[in-house]
Amino acid sequence: MKILIIDEMHLSIVDMLQKDGHQVTYAPKISREEILDQVGEYDGLIIRSKTPMDRELMEKAVNLKFIGRAGAGLDQIDLDYMVQRGIKLFHAAKGNRDAVAEHAMGGLLALFNHTIKADSEVRKGVWDREGNRGDELKGKTVGIMGFGNMGKSFAKRLTGFGVKTVAYDKYKMGYGKGLAEEVTWEKLKSQADILSIHVPLTAETRNFLTLDELGTFAKPIWLINTARGEVVSFATLNAALDRGILRGAVLDVLENEKFKKFTPEQKTEFERLADRANVIFSPHVAGWTFESYVKINEVLVKKIKKAFEH
């Protein structure tokens, strides 16, 4: 097949695909206009998240048999139109699930132990032991929202920490398998000390965690979001932190990740968040390790090979 790669990928993917007999064009700098002009020639597209896979683009892709998404999120893809056209979709959540789980775990431990704040103070000659007294994870209840590849992988990381793990997934049953107790959303909210978000961005999950929703948790919680920033807004996070509904947050994702395109309200609310010592940020890199960069390729190529074997 003729395959066009339109985003930066670990270059091992080119060799992997060519070894299976495919003709590969690696064009990470390609513009949307160029994609629209050329996409009709290709049987396959491999993408990250630079260009929306909308109806306009896919209508031009007259020979398209598949789209491979190097990552987990599918919110930029017109899934309904893909089904109509019979275009296959492969994504590589298995390739970065370990990276996401470790990042979530590291962020939580850093938050509990004031690692960022303490490091900054010591570098400035401030030796404040009492002000950096931490919390222990042991004995806490961790609630996992969404138990797909990422949620399950995070649950595995928790097994050695002496915590109780509860999980809610609206679309699954029988998934706990010794890693977590399957509970309703209401029960999760009644027990959790920590909430870790592992859901895709959909119409249902966008702004799901409103201030009212967070206010129905029985206890103040620590929040981890390595999924999608649009699940909870800057304004909601600030209000929940102000009211003590949230004790702290680990945020690898933001409701708007383009700083130069913040609305005035987003700019104000982000600056308030950034002033808080109990909020830890990272730039959407939870699944972005040297190892996952290669593993994502391996997962995608394996799926493509299996789907088109004769």
N, C-alpha and C positions, 0 to 999 in steps of 0.2 A: 504493500500500500504506500501511497504518497502521504507523508505526515509532515505537518507544519508545526514547529514549536515557537510560540509567540512571546514567551517570558524567559527570564533568566532561570536556567536549570543547571544542576551539576552536569558537566559535559559527559559523564559516563552514560547518560541516557542515549546519546547519539550512537555510541558503539553498541549498546545493548539492542537498540532497535534495528540497526544495520545488520547485526549478527542474525536477526530473525528474518532478514531479507527485505526490510522496508527501505524506501527511499526517503531520507530525512532532510528537511530544510530547517536549520537552526537560525532563527531570526528574532532574537530577544529585543532588538531595538525597533522592530517594525511598528508602524503607526496603525491606528484603526482604519484610516483611509486605505492604506496599503493592504491590510487584511481583507477589507471588503472587495478590493480589486482582484486579489489573488486567490481567495479562499475556495472559489469554485473548482480549482484544479486539484484539491486535496481530498483524500479519503478520511484523514484523521487530523485532529487539532489537539495539541497539548498546551495547557494554560496554567497560570496561577490565578491572579485576580486583577490584572491590569485592565483588561478589556471585557466589558459585559458581553456575555453570550446571549444576546437578545434576538428577537424574531428577525429584525432587519439583517443582522449578520448571518443568521442561519438560513434565511431565504436565499442568500447569495451562495451558500455552501451546498450546491446542488448535488455533489457527490459524497457528502459527509456521511461516514458510517459510525464515527465515534468522536467523543470529546474525552480527553484524559485530564483530570484536574489534579495538579500536583499539590495536594493538601486536602483539607477536610470540608471547608465551607462551600456550599452550593448556592448561596443566596444571589449570586450574580448571573445565574443561568436560568433561562426560560425552560423550566423542566416540562411544563405542559406541552410546549411546542416540540420539544425533543421526542416526547412520547408519540405525538401525532405523526412525526416524520420517521419514527422507528430508529432514531439515532441512539446508539448505546452511550452510556455514561459510566466512566470509571473514575473513582476518586481514591485517594491514597491515605486515608485516615490511619491505617495500620502502620504506615511509614513514619508518622510523627507522634503516635500516641504515647510512646515511652518518654519522648522529649517533653511533651506537654505535662505529663504526670509528674516528672521530676521537677519541672519549673514551678508547678503549683505547690509541690511539697516544699521546695526551697523558699519560695515566697512566704508561705505560711510560717515556717520556722524563723525566717528573718523578721517577720512582723511580730511574732510572739516574743522574740528575744531582743527587739529594738536594735537589730544589727546595723541598719543603715544610719540611724541616729547616733548610736554609740561610736561607730567608726568615724563619722564626721566630727564628733566632739573630741575624741582622743587625738585626731590629727591636729586639732586646734589647741591641744594642751589641756583639755577639760577632762577631769577624771571623776565622773559622776556615777558611782556604783548604784546608789539608791534610785536615782532617776532612770536607770536602765535595768531595774529588776524585771525579769521576764515572767511569762506564764508558761506552764508545762502543757504539752499536748496530751499527755497521758490522762485518762479519765474523762476527756471531753467527748461529746457526740458530734460527729461530722456528718452533715447532710449533703448528699450528692444529687444535684438536679440534672437528670439526663444520664442514662447508663449505657451509652454506646461505647465505642472504642476508647474515648478519652476518659469518660467517667469510670469505666471498669479498670483502666490502667491506673488511675489515681487511687481507686479502692485497694488495688494490690499493694501500692506503696505504703498505705496506711496500716497494713497488717502487723507490722512490728512495733507500733507505737502505743499499744494499750488503749486504743480508742474504741468507741462504739461507732460503727458506720451504718447509717441508714440511707436508703436511696429511693428516689421517686423517678419513674419514667412512665409518662402517660401512654406510651405506645408499645410497652413490652410487659411480659409476664414471665416469671420463672428465670429471672436473670441474675439474682443475687449469688447463688451457688457458693455459699460460704464466705463470700467477700463482703456482703452487705445484707442488711435486713430490708426487704422490700416493703415500703410503707406508702400510705396515701400522702398527698401533699400536705394535708392538714396535720397528720401525725408527724411528718418531718418538721413542720414549723413548731410543733409543741415540744420537740426534743432537742433540736440542733443548737449547738454552740458556735458552729462554723458552717457556712454554706459555700459549696464549690459549684460553680455553674459550668455545665458541659452540654449545652443544647445548641442546635443550629439556629441561625437567624431566620425566622419565618414571620408571617403576619401575626401568628399566635404569640411568639416569644418577644417580638419587638415591644420595648417598654413594659414588659410583663412585671418587672419588679418596680412597681410604683411605691410611693411613700406609704400609701394605705396598705399595700400588700406586705411590705417590710414591717409595718407596724403590727401585723397580726402574728409575728413570731413571738413565742412565749418568753424568750430571753433575748438580751442584746447579743448580737452575733458578729463574728468576723466574716468578711465576705472575700471570696476568691473568684475572679473572673478571668479565665483564659479562653473564653469562648467567643462571644461577640459583644462589643461595647454597647450596641444599641439595645441590649436587654435591660439596661439600667442607665438613666441619664446622669449627667454631672449634677444637675440641680437636685435630683432625688438623693444621690450619694451625699451631697453636702447637708441637705436637710436631715437625713437619717443620722449622719455623724453628729450634727449639732444637737439632736434630740436624744442621743445615746442609744438609738435603735441599732446603730452599727458601732462596734468597738474599734474597727479598723478595716482596711481593705487592701487587697493585692490586685492590682489592675494591669494586666498585660494588654488589654484592649480598651479602646475609648469609643464613646458614641460618635465622635468625629476624629479621625486620625490624621487629618490634614490641618495642621495648626494655622496655616495661612487662610483657610476657608472657614474658620470658626465664625459663628454668628456673634454679635456683641454679647448676648447672654452666655453662650458657651465659653467665650473668652473669660468673662467675669467668674463664672462658676469653676472653670478649670484652674484659674489662678488661686481661687480659694482652696481647692483640693490640693494643689501643689504646695501650699503653705503648711499642710498638715503632716506632722511627724508619723502619724499612724496610718498613712497611705503610702504604699510602695508601687511605683510604676515600672514598667518595662515596655519597649516599643514593638509590641506584637511579635515577640520572638520566642514564645513558649515552645513552639514546634520547630524552631529554626536552629537546629544544632548541626555540627559537621556530619554527625552520623545520620541524622534524619534526612539530610540533603541527598544522600546516596540511597537510603532505604526507600524513600518515596519513589525514586526511579525504579528500583527493583520491584516494588509492589505494582506500579503502573504497567511496566513491561510484561510482568507475569499475567496480569488481568487481560491485557490486549491479546497476548499469545493464546490464552485459554479460550477467549471468546471467539477467535477467528480460526481456530484449529479445524481442519477438515478431516 
